[in-house]
Amino acid sequence: MKSGRRAGTRESRSRDCLCRLGLGRKAAGFTLVELLVVLSIIALLVSILLASLKKAREQAKNTACTANRVWTAPTHAIRS
């Protein structure tokens, strides 16, 4: 019986240590606060991305317009 008590004692000690470390319990899932924080971070990143894409699109449009003006200017000068 002594060996049985020792094994049980060792087992309960290891369980106790694991619980203190947070490793012995099963994860119940995410809390509402954690989900809201993750969603807000994702929304913030998307808004930053959309703003930078808008700027890039405007720059590309301006570059295309400038390139068109440069190519069309000599043809107008020749025709005139």
C-alpha positions as a printed Julia matrix, in Angstrom:
80×3 Matrix{Float64}:
   0.0    0.0     0.0
   2.89   2.31    0.58
   3.88   2.12   -3.07
   0.3    3.01   -4.07
   0.32   6.08   -1.85
   3.65   7.23   -3.18
   2.49   6.91   -6.78
  -0.68   8.8    -5.97
   1.26  11.48   -4.19
   3.65  11.88   -7.09
   0.74  12.02   -9.49
  -1.09  14.65   -7.49
   2.09  16.71   -7.18
   2.66  16.62  -10.92
  -0.96  17.53  -11.56
  -0.63  20.38   -9.08
   2.51  21.69  -10.82
   0.88  21.46  -14.24
  -2.15  23.37  -13.03
   0.03  26.13  -11.63
   1.73  26.43  -14.99
  -1.6   26.38  -16.82
  -0.74  23.2   -18.69
  -3.0   20.73  -16.92
  -6.33  22.29  -17.79
  -8.13  22.17  -21.09
  -8.59  25.4   -23.0
 -12.23  26.42  -23.02
 -11.87  28.7   -26.05
 -11.53  32.41  -26.63
 -13.26  35.0   -24.5
 -15.39  37.72  -26.0
 -12.82  40.37  -25.12
 -10.05  38.45  -26.91
 -12.2   38.09  -30.03
 -13.09  41.79  -30.01
  -9.44  42.78  -29.66
  -8.44  40.57  -32.58
 -11.27  41.93  -34.73
 -10.35  45.53  -33.92
  -6.7   44.9   -34.82
  -7.75  43.33  -38.12
 -10.06  46.27  -38.88
  -7.25  48.71  -38.15
  -4.84  46.88  -40.45
  -7.43  46.74  -43.25
  -8.09  50.48  -42.98
  -4.36  51.22  -43.19
  -4.05  48.93  -46.2
  -6.99  50.52  -48.01
  -5.63  54.02  -47.42
  -2.23  53.09  -48.83
  -3.84  51.37  -51.83
  -5.87  54.49  -52.53
  -2.73  56.61  -52.54
  -0.96  54.14  -54.82
  -3.92  54.12  -57.21
  -3.92  57.93  -57.38
  -0.18  57.98  -58.02
  -0.54  55.43  -60.81
  -3.32  57.47  -62.39
  -1.19  60.65  -62.24
   1.78  58.83  -63.7
  -0.32  57.45  -66.55
  -1.75  60.9   -67.3
   1.73  62.42  -67.3
   3.02  59.7   -69.6
   0.11  60.26  -71.99
   0.79  64.0   -72.08
   4.46  63.43  -72.85
   3.66  61.07  -75.73
   0.89  63.17  -77.21
   2.7   66.52  -77.01
   5.21  65.85  -79.85
   2.49  64.65  -82.22
   0.49  67.83  -81.68
   3.59  69.91  -82.28
   4.31  68.12  -85.55
   0.74  68.49  -86.83
   0.57  72.18  -86.03
